[in-house]
Amino acid sequence: MPPRHPRPKKLNKYDNLSKPQAEFDFHDKGLLRESDMRNLADEFLEECERRKLTKVLFITGKGLHSKMGMPIIKPFLKKYLQGLPFVLRVYEGRTDRGGSGTLEVVMKF
């Protein structure tokens, strides 16, 4: 009897449509003030606009290593992004993309 090969994972044919086109990771950026977070996000979003990307992922982390053990970047970033005129939607990333340590952003340019 020939050896059995594991079945390939069944793919959702629509999964690719929802994947972020780029990501920005706030890890290893050091201690950030709100102005730093805003500037980093703006630079990334400007690049996304130049590339005509409409869905991106921000990796914020869960805040487990912050001084108070509470997230700082994610709440600030979510509020900031929701106030931008070209942002259609901001929501917590899917579990397989980092879940509560991420934000997915849908934009119109």
C-alpha positions in Angstrom: 0.0 0.0 0.0 1.5 3.4 -1.0 2.1 5.9 1.9 -0.7 8.3 2.5 0.0 11.9 1.9 -1.8 14.5 4.1 -4.6 16.2 2.4 -3.9 19.8 1.5 -5.8 22.3 3.5 -9.0 23.2 1.8 -8.8 26.8 0.7 -11.7 29.3 0.7 -11.8 30.7 -2.9 -12.7 34.1 -1.4 -9.9 34.2 1.2 -7.5 36.0 -1.1 -9.9 38.8 -1.7 -9.9 39.8 1.9 -6.1 39.6 2.6 -4.3 42.8 3.5 -2.2 44.1 0.6 0.5 45.5 3.0 1.3 45.6 6.7 3.1 47.9 9.2 4.5 46.5 12.4 4.9 48.8 15.4 7.1 46.2 17.2 10.7 47.3 17.8 9.9 51.0 17.1 10.9 51.9 20.7 8.9 54.1 23.1 6.4 56.0 21.0 4.5 59.2 21.8 1.2 59.9 20.1 2.9 62.1 17.5 5.3 59.4 16.7 2.5 56.9 16.2 0.6 59.3 14.0 3.7 60.1 11.9 4.6 56.4 11.3 1.0 55.7 10.4 0.8 58.7 8.0 4.1 57.7 6.2 2.8 54.2 5.7 -0.6 55.3 4.5 1.0 57.8 2.0 3.0 54.9 0.6 -0.2 52.8 0.4 -2.0 55.7 -1.4 0.9 55.9 -4.0 0.6 52.1 -4.5 -3.2 52.3 -4.7 -3.7 49.8 -1.9 -7.1 49.6 -0.3 -6.6 47.1 2.6 -3.8 47.1 5.1 -2.9 45.6 8.4 -1.3 47.4 11.4 0.4 45.1 13.8 0.1 47.0 17.1 0.8 44.2 19.6 -1.5 43.4 22.6 0.2 45.9 25.0 1.4 43.1 27.3 4.8 44.8 27.6 3.6 48.4 28.2 4.2 50.1 31.5 0.7 49.5 32.8 0.2 46.2 30.9 -2.6 47.8 28.9 -2.6 48.5 25.1 -1.6 52.1 24.2 -0.9 52.0 20.4 -4.0 50.1 19.3 -6.7 52.3 21.0 -4.9 55.5 19.9 -4.4 54.3 16.3 -7.9 53.0 15.9 -9.4 56.4 17.0 -6.9 58.3 14.8 -7.6 56.1 11.7 -11.3 56.3 12.1 -11.1 60.1 11.9 -9.3 60.1 8.5 -11.6 61.0 5.5 -10.3 58.2 3.2 -10.7 55.4 5.8 -13.8 53.4 5.3 -13.5 50.8 8.1 -11.1 49.9 11.0 -11.5 46.6 12.8 -9.6 44.1 14.8 -7.7 41.7 12.6 -8.7 38.1 12.1 -7.2 35.6 14.5 -4.9 34.1 11.9 -3.5 37.6 11.3 -2.8 38.5 14.9 -6.3 39.1 16.3 -6.4 41.5 19.2 -2.8 42.6 18.4 -3.8 44.0 15.0 -6.0 46.4 13.1 -7.2 45.9 9.6 -8.0 49.1 7.7 -10.1 49.5 4.5 -9.5 52.7 2.5 -10.7 54.5 -0.5 -8.2 56.5 -2.5 
